[in-house]
Amino acid sequence: MNFYKFVVTVLIITLSTTTVAQGRRRSRTTTTSSTTEVPAVVDLEQTLAEREASLLDREESFRNREAVFRMREEKLSLREEQFKVREDKLSQREKNIELREQNTVRGSASAGCSADAAPADYSIVRMDIESGKLMDIGDLGTCSENMRFFANPDNETLGQCDCDYHQCSRPLIYSEKYKQCFWAWSQGPCEQKEWYVFDENYIPICEPNPCPETIALNTPSYYFKSPEDGQCYKAASKGPCKKKNERLFSVPDDPIPRCRTQSLCTAQSVPALQRCLPGNRRFLEGLCTEEAITSSDTEAEDN
Ligand SMILES: *[C@@H]1O[C@H](CO)[C@@H](O)[C@H](O)[C@H]1NC(C)=O
């Protein structure tokens, strides 16, 4: 619709500008043929010029309006997409609820004998290793603080809560004692004046905090001690970085901030597998392969 309006407008404007040009040509010929009417012709030229200017103005405002319309259309389609995504999520959740209801009904009716039960959709739900209950993959509510329910990558029916790596602004470290994840370089499960950090093997330890305390917990700019020069720096700051575009960033498989050009922190909207990240539960329970750790070392050496 808008496009046709625009085409018609452009046609009208083109036609009228040609008419103006023709009129001007005609008026020029009159100027040369009769020398007596000079002031009148000047007036005519002036009004024609004014009219042309106002036409140009109008054309521009039409163009602006067209741009605004287009922008609005884009915004609308974006919103539509967002709605669709939300709808999908809602319908998935509904399915999960139905599934869970079916399972509870069957569980209570058949009292443990689940041979006739329809299999659960393990792309959506997994059985929690700890409680034995079915839980939604990606669920936050049933896990402890800073944790999320992930699918187990080694077993297609099991799942487990682990540090929520989707909150990647600051590394998280699992505490076996509290069964929850704490922000690295915060007091966490440690005593006062201590902080919860990685040792050289990425094993969590409590240490006296030699740096200023970071009050806000979920922040990308926290104080940490650099293992390279032993100094306190703020993450995401320039710190000791020499190259112009580098800052002290951590990446998912190397939680220690080092001079890097980017943090690779992209919060994902669809959580799935429990990952192997230094400091998380999977890592500390010894379920990670060598490669996962060595690959982060080589990356760190690149810098
Ligand atoms: C997954 O775990 C279940 C329950 O512990 C077990 O019966 C099954 O064999 C496991 N599957 C694989 C592929 O390891």
The ligand as an ORCA input file, in Angstrom:
! r2SCAN-3c Opt
* xyz 0 1
  C      21.382    -43.403     31.366
  O      21.072    -43.510     32.726
  C      20.115    -44.514     33.029
  C      19.789    -44.405     34.514
  O      20.909    -44.373     35.318
  C      20.712    -45.856     32.674
  O      19.777    -46.879     32.941
  C      21.086    -45.862     31.192
  O      21.717    -47.067     30.839
  C      21.993    -44.697     30.868
  N      22.203    -44.631     29.440
  C      23.420    -44.466     28.907
  C      23.476    -44.356     27.423
  O      24.424    -44.384     29.586
*
